[in-house]
Every structure is written in structure tokens, then in C-alpha cells.
Amino acid sequence: MNIRNGWVLRGEDDRFVSADLCVAEGKIAAFSAQEGPDGDFDATGLYVMPGFIDTHNHGSVDVEFAAADEDFEKARRWLAVQGITGVAPTIRSLPLEEIEAAQRNIRREAGKTSGGAKILGMHLEGPFISHNRSGAMTAPGIDCTPENVQRLAASGGGLPLLMTIAPERENALEAIRTAKECGMAVSLGHSEATYEQCEEAIGAGATRATHVFNAMRPLYHRETGILGAVLTDDRVTCEMICDLVHLDAAILRLVYRQKGPDRITLISDSGRMSGLGDGEYMVGGRLRIVKDGVCLNQEGRIAGSCVSMLEGAKNLRKLGIPLEEISLMGARNPARALGIEVQTGSLEIGKAADIIVCDDKLGIKAVFVNGKLVFEAETEQGI
């Protein structure tokens, strides 16, 4: 199949070029049209980009990714319509046995054929977080030890794993080193850590910051804490929720100017209420109230996002950030975090044909997963 006449974001130099894109056997075969049996897709006047990858997503459209027994198909299809071709289902801070049960379910779901987003890994948002910075989650009393890290790494079953750890937890440095040895990417977050504690954690192997500014000790000018470390250390890539609820536009600009597009990962932090509209929902037995598109718990704290990663990308676009930089933050950097950048995250020959076709404002016109057309806006067909 050929995607013809579009502005293609070429992965080798992250530039848009006027080109045809040939897809064969689920992969990108050439930056020129080829003869084949599968027809063409006309992308005249549109942008052809790698599909977004959401590495921090708790669920959508009444699907809970931390459940022990849940079918993800409805959420995977909804995510694909939003231009998200890959997701790392995220498990909130829970007791170890419940995390392991959720991991087993994610592995089962990853093995299923889907008409939507691919499951590319999983994100464990805990359980080794600060009790005082747990946000809308409950921080279980679980020791932060290398043994418990190894236990959760083994339960991942070979899927790429991300783990959030508060660096002030006892034994955190040993846990981070162990996670790195197990092939996990460590993200600092839900934390009251000092600058020095964070720098030690980064030196031990932490490379990411979980939803920067949110559930973090505030920035003070004489003790900058975790924010001072993750915003100034070039070894760290910051997750950023761009729904304009978790962070306002000025902070989005500040993080963008400080870290640059190479060190930001766009995420949604969405929950099962995403895509459902205002109302009351139960998550893990706890009430969530969505009003005017904002999700709060009973104590009035923000409890995750109600919109997809696409809406955050559109907000960045409205701030004037170029499409190619949004793609870095929304596709290549997430793939790099999961350690799968050789497989997906950019449009290069031999990589998976996970592709979105959109207009200049990120209006999604078509979505391809492994080269298969799963959504086409003009006909409102597909998934």
C-alpha cells in the first residue's frame, strides 16, 4: 500500500518532505510509491507522522488498565481513533499481589489481536512512592527493596517496563540500580526528595521524571528539590501532561524552553473516565467526579486526566510548537523510554508502519497500525 502525496515526517532527520510512503508487510518499505495489491491512500495536503505512544495511561472509556481481569479492546480502539498507535498500560500504586495480577492481565491483553493501539509495555506508577506525595493514589506500605523490584520485573513477562520511584524512600538507590539491571527504565516522581537525593538517584540510573510538577515537592529558590534536579539535569526526560488542567500554559512553555523537545515525553495520565464525559465514576473502589472535563477525587484533588494524549498535543500546537517537535515528544521519545525505538516511534525504513495522517492542527484523518488502516475520518469507518 502507498500513502501518496503527503508531507512525510522523515525519521532520519526529523524533517517533513513531500513524498509517497510505501507500506509492506506491516512495515515502512520505501519513501516512494511501489506497485502492490493493497491500493493507495491519498494524503494530499496532509501530514504523515508516526503514531503517538502513551507511556502513562491508566485506561479510557470505562476500561481500567490496573484491573486483574479486563478486556482492553474498547480502550485500544478508542485510543487509535485519537492517533495513539501504542500504549504502555499504567498500574497505579497498589499492593504487590494486585500489581502482579494487573501485570498478568496486561500480558494477556498484549497477546491478543486488536483493531486498535498496540500494547508496547507497562508503567508501574509505584508502589515505591512518597506517602506525602501520593496524589490521588494510596501509597501502600511496601518496602522499597531490590528483592521487590526483581519480583515486579519478573512479573512483567518480558514486556518493556517503566517504574516510578521516589528517591527519598529507604533503599531507593539500591532499588534503582536493580531496576536498571533488570532492564527497567526508572522515573522519579510522587516525591518530596531534595535536589541532592535526586542527583544521587539520577547517578544510580534514573532517566525520567513522572508528570513533572505534579505530585512533586514545590520549587523553592534556595532548595530546588526534585524539580530543580529533573529540570536542569540533561540526563532526565520529563513526562508532561498537557491538558491545561495539570499544568497551565506558562508552565508548559517553561518546561519546553528548559528541557527542549528531545527531553520531554508527552503523556495523558488518563483514567477510565476518559472519553465518557462529566459524571461520577468508581476507580479501584474510590469515587471520581468529573465536572467540566476535570476529574477530582472526593477530597478535591486532581485524579488523572479526562482527555487523550491527542488533546495535549493539540494544546502544544496552539502554543506554536512545530509538528515535528510534537512528534518527537509524542512518538520518538516514548519509544526511546520503552527501549523500542528501533521498532517504532519514527518513520524509517524497516520500522513498524504505525502512522497517523493529520492536518496542521492535528485533526486526525487516518490511522494505521502495523500498516493496517484502523480509522479513516472522512468515511467514519474502520474502528
C-alpha positions as CSV (number, residue, x, y, z in Angstrom):
1,M,0.0,0.0,0.0
2,N,1.1,3.6,-0.7
3,I,0.3,6.7,1.2
4,R,0.6,9.3,-1.5
5,N,1.2,13.0,-1.9
6,G,1.6,13.8,1.8
7,W,4.1,15.8,3.8
8,V,6.0,12.9,5.4
9,L,8.0,13.3,8.6
10,R,11.2,11.5,7.6
11,G,12.7,9.9,10.7
12,E,16.4,10.1,9.6
13,D,16.4,13.9,10.0
14,D,13.0,14.7,11.6
15,R,12.0,16.9,8.6
16,F,8.8,17.0,6.6
17,V,9.4,16.1,3.0
18,S,6.9,15.9,0.1
19,A,6.9,12.2,-0.6
20,D,4.9,9.0,-1.1
21,L,5.3,6.3,1.6
22,C,5.2,2.6,0.8
23,V,4.0,0.2,3.4
24,A,4.5,-3.6,3.0
25,E,4.0,-6.5,5.5
26,G,3.3,-4.0,8.3
27,K,6.5,-2.1,7.9
28,I,7.7,1.0,6.1
29,A,9.2,-0.2,2.9
30,A,10.2,2.9,1.0
31,F,9.8,6.7,0.7
32,S,8.4,6.3,-2.8
33,A,5.4,4.6,-4.3
34,Q,5.7,0.9,-5.2
35,E,3.5,-1.4,-7.1
36,G,1.3,-3.5,-4.9
37,P,-2.1,-5.1,-4.4
38,D,-3.4,-3.0,-1.5
39,G,-4.2,0.2,-3.2
40,D,-3.4,3.8,-2.2
41,F,-4.3,6.3,0.4
42,D,-4.4,9.9,-0.8
43,A,-2.8,12.3,1.8
44,T,-2.7,15.3,-0.4
45,G,-2.2,18.5,1.7
46,L,-1.9,16.4,4.9
47,Y,0.9,15.5,7.3
48,V,2.1,11.9,7.6
49,M,3.7,11.2,11.1
50,P,4.5,8.4,13.4
51,G,1.6,7.4,15.7
52,F,1.7,8.7,19.2
53,I,2.7,6.4,22.1
54,D,1.2,7.0,25.5
55,T,3.6,5.7,28.2
56,H,1.4,6.9,31.1
57,N,-2.2,5.8,30.7
58,H,-4.4,4.2,33.3
59,G,-7.3,3.5,31.0
60,S,-10.1,5.0,28.9
61,V,-13.8,4.7,28.0
62,D,-14.6,2.7,31.2
63,V,-11.6,0.3,30.8
64,E,-9.3,0.1,33.8
65,F,-5.7,-1.0,32.9
66,A,-4.9,-1.9,36.6
67,A,-7.7,-4.5,36.7
68,A,-6.9,-8.1,37.3
69,D,-9.4,-9.3,34.6
70,E,-10.4,-6.7,32.0
71,D,-10.8,-6.7,28.2
72,F,-8.8,-3.7,26.8
73,E,-10.2,-3.8,23.2
74,K,-12.7,-0.9,23.6
75,A,-9.9,1.3,25.0
76,R,-7.4,0.3,22.4
77,R,-9.8,1.1,19.6
78,W,-10.7,4.5,21.1
79,L,-7.0,5.3,21.6
80,A,-6.3,4.6,17.9
81,V,-9.0,7.0,16.8
82,Q,-7.1,9.6,18.9
83,G,-3.9,8.9,16.9
84,I,-2.4,6.8,19.6
85,T,-1.0,3.7,18.0
86,G,0.9,2.4,21.1
87,V,0.3,2.4,24.8
88,A,2.0,1.3,28.0
89,P,-0.9,0.5,30.3
90,T,-0.1,2.1,33.7
91,I,-0.7,0.4,37.1
92,R,-1.3,2.8,40.0
93,S,0.3,2.2,43.4
94,L,-1.2,-1.0,44.8
95,P,-0.1,-3.9,46.9
96,L,2.4,-6.2,45.2
97,E,-0.1,-9.0,44.6
98,E,-2.6,-6.7,42.9
99,I,0.2,-5.2,40.7
100,E,1.2,-8.7,39.7
101,A,-2.4,-9.6,38.9
102,A,-2.7,-6.5,36.7
103,Q,0.6,-7.3,35.0
104,R,-0.7,-10.8,34.1
105,N,-3.8,-9.3,32.6
106,I,-1.8,-6.8,30.6
107,R,0.4,-9.6,29.3
108,R,-2.7,-11.5,28.2
109,E,-4.2,-8.5,26.5
110,A,-0.9,-7.7,24.8
111,G,-1.1,-11.2,23.2
112,K,-4.5,-10.6,21.6
113,T,-5.0,-9.4,18.1
114,S,-6.5,-5.9,18.2
115,G,-8.1,-3.4,15.9
116,G,-6.6,-0.6,17.9
117,A,-3.5,0.6,19.7
118,K,-0.7,-1.9,20.4
119,I,0.4,-2.7,23.9
120,L,4.1,-1.9,23.9
121,G,5.0,-2.2,27.6
122,M,3.7,-1.3,31.0
123,H,4.3,1.5,33.5
124,L,4.3,0.8,37.3
125,E,3.5,4.1,38.9
126,G,4.6,2.8,42.3
127,P,4.4,1.2,44.7
128,F,7.7,2.8,45.9
129,I,6.4,6.4,46.2
130,S,6.2,9.0,48.9
131,H,3.3,8.7,51.3
132,N,3.1,12.5,51.5
133,R,3.1,13.0,47.7
134,S,0.9,10.1,46.6
135,G,-1.6,12.4,44.9
136,A,-4.9,10.7,44.3
137,M,-3.3,7.3,44.8
138,T,-2.9,5.4,48.1
139,A,0.7,4.6,48.9
140,P,0.8,1.1,50.2
141,G,3.2,0.2,53.0
142,I,5.6,-1.9,50.8
143,D,9.3,-1.9,51.5
144,C,11.4,-0.4,48.6
145,T,13.9,-3.2,48.2
146,P,15.9,-4.8,45.4
147,E,14.0,-8.0,46.0
148,N,10.6,-6.4,45.5
149,V,11.9,-4.7,42.3
150,Q,13.1,-8.0,41.0
151,R,9.7,-9.6,41.8
152,L,7.8,-7.0,39.8
153,A,10.4,-7.1,36.9
154,A,9.9,-10.8,36.7
155,S,6.1,-10.4,36.6
156,G,6.4,-8.2,33.6
157,G,7.0,-11.3,31.5
158,G,9.5,-9.6,29.1
159,L,7.4,-6.6,28.2
160,P,9.3,-3.3,28.5
161,L,8.8,-1.8,31.9
162,L,8.8,1.7,33.4
163,M,8.8,2.2,37.1
164,T,8.2,5.4,39.2
165,I,10.3,5.6,42.4
166,A,10.5,8.4,45.0
167,P,14.3,8.8,45.6
168,E,13.9,9.6,49.3
169,R,12.5,6.1,50.0
170,E,14.8,3.9,52.1
171,N,17.0,1.7,49.8
172,A,15.8,3.7,46.8
173,L,19.3,3.9,45.3
174,E,19.7,0.1,45.5
175,A,16.2,-0.3,44.1
176,I,17.0,2.0,41.1
177,R,20.3,0.1,40.4
178,T,18.4,-3.2,40.5
179,A,15.7,-1.9,38.2
180,K,18.3,-0.8,35.7
181,E,20.0,-4.2,35.9
182,C,16.6,-5.8,35.2
183,G,16.1,-3.6,32.1
184,M,13.6,-1.3,33.6
185,A,13.5,2.5,33.0
186,V,13.2,4.4,36.3
187,S,11.2,7.6,36.6
188,L,11.5,9.9,39.6
189,G,8.1,11.1,40.9
190,H,5.5,11.3,43.7
191,S,8.3,12.6,45.7
192,E,9.5,15.2,48.3
193,A,13.1,14.5,47.6
194,T,15.9,17.1,47.9
195,Y,18.0,18.1,45.0
196,E,20.9,16.0,46.3
197,Q,18.8,12.9,46.7
198,C,17.6,13.2,43.2
199,E,21.0,13.8,41.8
200,E,22.1,10.6,43.5
201,A,19.1,8.7,42.1
202,I,20.0,10.0,38.6
203,G,23.6,8.9,39.1
204,A,22.2,5.5,40.0
205,G,20.4,5.2,36.7
206,A,17.1,7.1,36.9
207,T,16.4,8.7,33.5
208,R,12.8,10.1,33.7
209,A,10.5,12.3,35.8
210,T,6.9,11.3,36.3
211,H,4.4,14.0,35.3
212,V,6.7,16.9,36.0
213,F,5.5,19.4,38.7
214,N,2.6,17.1,39.6
215,A,2.9,15.2,42.9
216,M,6.3,16.8,43.4
217,R,7.7,19.0,46.1
218,P,7.3,22.6,45.0
219,L,10.3,24.6,43.6
220,Y,11.9,26.9,46.1
221,H,14.7,29.2,45.3
222,R,17.2,28.0,47.9
223,E,16.2,24.3,48.0
224,T,15.0,23.4,44.5
225,G,14.3,19.8,45.4
226,I,13.2,17.3,42.8
227,L,12.1,19.9,40.3
228,G,15.5,21.6,40.4
229,A,17.2,18.3,39.6
230,V,14.9,17.0,36.8
231,L,14.6,20.3,35.0
232,T,18.3,21.1,34.9
233,D,19.9,17.6,34.5
234,D,20.3,16.7,30.9
235,R,20.2,13.0,31.7
236,V,16.5,13.3,32.6
237,T,13.5,13.3,30.3
238,C,10.3,14.8,31.8
239,E,6.8,13.5,31.3
240,M,4.4,16.3,30.8
241,I,0.6,16.3,30.9
242,C,-0.6,19.0,28.5
243,D,-4.3,19.0,29.2
244,L,-4.1,22.6,30.7
245,V,-5.5,21.2,33.9
246,H,-2.5,19.6,35.5
247,L,-0.2,22.4,34.1
248,D,-1.1,25.8,32.8
249,A,0.2,27.2,29.5
250,A,3.0,29.2,31.2
251,I,4.5,26.1,32.8
252,L,4.2,24.2,29.5
253,R,6.3,26.9,27.9
254,L,8.8,26.9,30.8
255,V,9.4,23.1,30.6
256,Y,9.6,23.3,26.8
257,R,12.1,26.1,26.9
258,Q,14.2,24.4,29.7
259,K,14.2,20.8,28.5
260,G,13.6,21.1,24.8
261,P,11.7,18.6,22.7
262,D,14.4,16.0,22.9
263,R,13.9,15.6,26.7
264,I,10.1,15.8,27.1
265,T,7.6,12.9,26.8
266,L,4.1,13.9,26.2
267,I,1.6,11.8,28.3
268,S,-2.1,11.7,29.1
269,D,-2.2,10.2,32.6
270,S,-5.8,9.4,31.6
271,G,-8.1,7.2,33.6
272,R,-11.1,5.0,32.8
273,M,-13.4,8.1,32.8
274,S,-11.5,9.5,29.7
275,G,-13.9,9.8,26.7
276,L,-17.0,9.4,28.9
277,G,-17.9,13.0,29.7
278,D,-18.9,14.5,33.0
279,G,-20.3,12.2,35.7
280,E,-19.3,10.1,38.7
281,Y,-17.1,7.0,38.3
282,M,-15.6,4.4,40.6
283,V,-11.9,3.7,40.2
284,G,-10.5,1.0,42.5
285,G,-13.4,1.4,44.8
286,R,-13.0,5.1,45.1
287,L,-15.2,7.8,43.8
288,R,-14.1,10.1,40.9
289,I,-16.1,13.2,40.0
290,V,-15.7,14.6,36.5
291,K,-17.1,18.1,36.0
292,D,-16.4,20.5,33.1
293,G,-13.8,18.0,31.9
294,V,-11.8,17.9,35.2
295,C,-11.5,14.8,37.3
296,L,-11.3,15.1,41.1
297,N,-11.4,12.7,44.0
298,Q,-13.7,13.2,47.0
299,E,-11.0,15.4,48.7
300,G,-11.0,17.7,45.7
301,R,-7.6,16.6,44.3
302,I,-7.0,16.2,40.6
303,A,-7.3,12.5,39.9
304,G,-5.9,12.0,36.5
305,S,-6.8,13.4,33.1
306,C,-10.1,13.1,31.2
307,V,-8.7,13.5,27.8
308,S,-6.4,11.7,25.4
309,M,-2.8,12.5,24.7
310,L,-4.0,13.9,21.4
311,E,-5.7,16.8,23.2
312,G,-2.5,17.7,24.9
313,A,-0.6,17.6,21.6
314,K,-3.2,20.0,20.1
315,N,-2.7,22.3,23.1
316,L,1.0,22.4,22.3
317,R,0.3,23.1,18.7
318,K,-1.9,26.1,19.7
319,L,1.1,27.4,21.7
320,G,3.0,27.4,18.4
321,I,5.2,24.3,18.8
322,P,6.1,22.8,15.5
323,L,4.5,19.4,14.5
324,E,7.9,17.8,14.1
325,E,8.8,18.7,17.7
326,I,5.4,17.5,19.0
327,S,6.1,14.2,17.2
328,L,9.4,13.9,19.0
329,M,7.7,14.4,22.3
330,G,4.7,12.1,21.5
331,A,6.3,9.3,19.5
332,R,10.1,9.0,19.3
333,N,10.8,9.9,23.0
334,P,8.2,7.5,24.4
335,A,9.6,4.7,22.1
336,R,13.0,5.5,23.5
337,A,11.8,5.3,27.1
338,L,10.4,1.8,26.4
339,G,13.6,0.8,24.6
340,I,11.8,0.1,21.4
341,E,13.0,3.0,19.2
342,V,14.5,0.5,16.7
343,Q,11.0,-0.9,16.1
344,T,8.7,2.2,16.1
345,G,8.4,5.9,17.1
346,S,9.6,7.4,13.8
347,L,9.1,6.9,10.1
348,E,12.1,4.9,8.9
349,I,12.5,2.0,6.5
350,G,12.1,-1.3,8.4
351,K,10.2,0.2,11.3
352,A,6.6,-0.6,12.1
353,A,4.1,1.3,9.9
354,D,2.4,2.9,12.9
355,I,1.2,6.1,11.2
356,I,-1.2,9.0,11.6
357,V,-2.3,11.3,8.8
358,C,-3.5,14.7,10.1
359,D,-3.9,18.3,9.2
360,D,-1.8,21.2,10.5
361,K,-3.9,21.4,13.7
362,L,-3.6,17.7,14.4
363,G,-7.0,16.8,13.2
364,I,-6.7,13.1,12.7
365,K,-7.7,11.9,9.2
366,A,-6.4,8.4,9.2
367,V,-4.6,6.0,11.5
368,F,-2.5,2.9,10.5
369,V,-1.3,0.3,13.0
370,N,1.2,-2.2,11.6
371,G,0.3,-0.9,8.2
372,K,-3.4,-1.6,8.6
373,L,-5.9,1.2,8.2
374,V,-7.9,1.2,11.5
375,F,-9.5,4.6,11.3
376,E,-10.5,7.0,8.5
377,A,-12.2,10.2,9.4
378,E,-13.7,11.0,6.0
379,T,-15.9,7.9,5.9
380,E,-16.1,7.5,9.7
381,Q,-15.4,3.8,9.1
382,G,-12.8,1.5,10.4
383,I,-12.9,1.1,14.1
